[in-house]
Amino acid sequence: MGSWPFVFVFIAIMGIWAGFNGDTGFDPYPFILLNLFLSMLAGMQGAILLISAKRADAISSEVAVHTLDNTNQLRQLIEANTALTETVAGLSREIHKHVCTPEHTAR
């Protein structure tokens, strides 16, 4: 249950049952056939709900994998950016030392 083959087999079996139970069929009480159709409807709803739940789970797992990949890429970019920022800060301190020495400021 919970797959399209089940749904189609269920419809076929119920159709065959209803076809053989026509006006002169084996069901002497008319509400039994109505009960059968309502039960068939309930069975179909359950199967279709399971199918949609499986689809929703598959979509959620794909989104989670995509989000994880993006998070890992962003983490790598942030680490690379942090390393570059630290390098630029170190170079700026070196330039500041060379430019702001007492011999350069006296001129």
TIPAVO-251476 format. One record per residue (C-alpha): x, y, z; residue number from 1; residue in three letters. Coordinates in steps of 0.05 Angstrom, whole numbers. Last residue first. Example, Ala and Ser with C-alpha at 12.3 -4.5 7.8 and 13.67 -1.06 7.14 Angstrom:
<rs>
c1->273; c2->-21; c3->143; n->2; res->SER
c1->246; c2->-90; c3->156; n->1; res->ALA
</rs>
This chain:
<rs>
c1->1220; c2->1299; c3->138; n->107; res->ARG
c1->1217; c2->1276; c3->211; n->106; res->ALA
c1->1160; c2->1227; c3->199; n->105; res->THR
c1->1200; c2->1180; c3->154; n->104; res->HIS
c1->1259; c2->1174; c3->203; n->103; res->GLU
c1->1211; c2->1163; c3->261; n->102; res->PRO
c1->1178; c2->1103; c3->227; n->101; res->THR
c1->1107; c2->1112; c3->203; n->100; res->CYS
c1->1113; c2->1086; c3->132; n->99; res->VAL
c1->1151; c2->1022; c3->147; n->98; res->HIS
c1->1111; c2->1003; c3->209; n->97; res->LYS
c1->1045; c2->1022; c3->175; n->96; res->HIS
c1->1063; c2->978; c3->115; n->95; res->ILE
c1->1076; c2->919; c3->161; n->94; res->GLU
c1->1011; c2->932; c3->199; n->93; res->ARG
c1->973; c2->935; c3->133; n->92; res->SER
c1->1006; c2->869; c3->111; n->91; res->LEU
c1->982; c2->836; c3->175; n->90; res->GLY
c1->911; c2->863; c3->165; n->89; res->ALA
c1->911; c2->840; c3->93; n->88; res->VAL
c1->932; c2->770; c3->114; n->87; res->THR
c1->880; c2->768; c3->168; n->86; res->GLU
c1->827; c2->790; c3->118; n->85; res->THR
c1->850; c2->737; c3->69; n->84; res->LEU
c1->846; c2->683; c3->122; n->83; res->ALA
c1->776; c2->706; c3->142; n->82; res->THR
c1->753; c2->706; c3->70; n->81; res->ASN
c1->779; c2->635; c3->60; n->80; res->ALA
c1->743; c2->613; c3->124; n->79; res->GLU
c1->680; c2->648; c3->101; n->78; res->ILE
c1->684; c2->616; c3->33; n->77; res->LEU
c1->694; c2->547; c3->63; n->76; res->GLN
c1->635; c2->556; c3->110; n->75; res->ARG
c1->592; c2->581; c3->52; n->74; res->LEU
c1->609; c2->518; c3->12; n->73; res->GLN
c1->592; c2->474; c3->71; n->72; res->ASN
c1->526; c2->510; c3->83; n->71; res->THR
c1->508; c2->504; c3->9; n->70; res->ASN
c1->521; c2->429; c3->9; n->69; res->ASP
c1->481; c2->421; c3->73; n->68; res->LEU
c1->423; c2->462; c3->44; n->67; res->THR
c1->423; c2->418; c3->-19; n->66; res->HIS
c1->423; c2->355; c3->23; n->65; res->VAL
c1->365; c2->382; c3->66; n->64; res->ALA
c1->326; c2->403; c3->4; n->63; res->VAL
c1->334; c2->333; c3->-26; n->62; res->GLU
c1->312; c2->302; c3->40; n->61; res->SER
c1->250; c2->347; c3->43; n->60; res->SER
c1->231; c2->330; c3->-29; n->59; res->ILE
c1->236; c2->255; c3->-15; n->58; res->ALA
c1->196; c2->262; c3->49; n->57; res->ASP
c1->142; c2->301; c3->12; n->56; res->ALA
c1->139; c2->248; c3->-42; n->55; res->ARG
c1->132; c2->192; c3->10; n->54; res->LYS
c1->77; c2->231; c3->45; n->53; res->ALA
c1->41; c2->241; c3->-22; n->52; res->SER
c1->42; c2->166; c3->-35; n->51; res->ILE
c1->18; c2->151; c3->36; n->50; res->LEU
c1->-39; c2->200; c3->28; n->49; res->LEU
c1->-57; c2->169; c3->-39; n->48; res->ILE
c1->-60; c2->100; c3->-7; n->47; res->ALA
c1->-104; c2->123; c3->51; n->46; res->GLY
c1->-150; c2->161; c3->5; n->45; res->GLN
c1->-157; c2->101; c3->-41; n->44; res->MET
c1->-176; c2->55; c3->16; n->43; res->GLY
c1->-228; c2->105; c3->41; n->42; res->ALA
c1->-258; c2->109; c3->-29; n->41; res->LEU
c1->-260; c2->34; c3->-35; n->40; res->MET
c1->-295; c2->30; c3->32; n->39; res->SER
c1->-346; c2->79; c3->5; n->38; res->LEU
c1->-354; c2->37; c3->-57; n->37; res->PHE
c1->-363; c2->-27; c3->-17; n->36; res->LEU
c1->-413; c2->6; c3->29; n->35; res->ASN
c1->-453; c2->26; c3->-32; n->34; res->LEU
c1->-449; c2->-46; c3->-57; n->33; res->LEU
c1->-475; c2->-70; c3->10; n->32; res->ILE
c1->-529; c2->-18; c3->7; n->31; res->PHE
c1->-563; c2->-53; c3->-51; n->30; res->PRO
c1->-576; c2->-119; c3->-16; n->29; res->TYR
c1->-580; c2->-182; c3->-59; n->28; res->PRO
c1->-507; c2->-179; c3->-79; n->27; res->ASP
c1->-494; c2->-238; c3->-127; n->26; res->PHE
c1->-511; c2->-198; c3->-189; n->25; res->GLY
c1->-576; c2->-192; c3->-227; n->24; res->THR
c1->-573; c2->-116; c3->-233; n->23; res->ASP
c1->-496; c2->-113; c3->-234; n->22; res->GLY
c1->-451; c2->-148; c3->-183; n->21; res->ASN
c1->-401; c2->-176; c3->-234; n->20; res->PHE
c1->-383; c2->-105; c3->-256; n->19; res->GLY
c1->-378; c2->-80; c3->-183; n->18; res->ALA
c1->-328; c2->-134; c3->-166; n->17; res->TRP
c1->-289; c2->-123; c3->-230; n->16; res->ILE
c1->-286; c2->-48; c3->-216; n->15; res->GLY
c1->-265; c2->-61; c3->-144; n->14; res->MET
c1->-209; c2->-107; c3->-167; n->13; res->ILE
c1->-186; c2->-57; c3->-221; n->12; res->ALA
c1->-187; c2->2; c3->-173; n->11; res->ILE
c1->-146; c2->-36; c3->-122; n->10; res->PHE
c1->-96; c2->-58; c3->-175; n->9; res->VAL
c1->-89; c2->14; c3->-197; n->8; res->PHE
c1->-78; c2->41; c3->-127; n->7; res->VAL
c1->-30; c2->-15; c3->-109; n->6; res->PHE
c1->11; c2->-1; c3->-171; n->5; res->PRO
c1->13; c2->73; c3->-153; n->4; res->TRP
c1->45; c2->60; c3->-86; n->3; res->SER
c1->24; c2->70; c3->-14; n->2; res->GLY
c1->0; c2->0; c3->0; n->1; res->MET
</rs>
